[in-house]
């Protein structure tokens, strides 16, 4: 089955797509950049660099770090970060609904018979 993947280019070095949104959702779920990286099979450095690129690209925090203590630090989505994820998922749903009849026509013949 054909499916749609959305990447939104907001500027030359600022884009958001399924990978970054999944990273943000996983940070929100686990409360940590490093835990999100582990869940997604990426290094902490890679996850941190993606978060920093988003924070810089949007000119405001998407993820906010929490200073560690005995239990260690963590990370949460900012209000903007949570809105970013929600709006991206809404765009994805709307585009998927609009594209569904066209995608169905592009599927290989074998898939149409199943």
Secondary structure, DSSP 8 states (H G I E B T S, - for coil): ------EEEEETTEEEEHHHHHHHHHHHHHS-HHHHHHHHT--HHHHHHHHHHHHHHHTS-SEEEE---TT--EEEE-HHHHHHHHHHHHHHHHHHHHHHHHHHHHS-HHHHH-
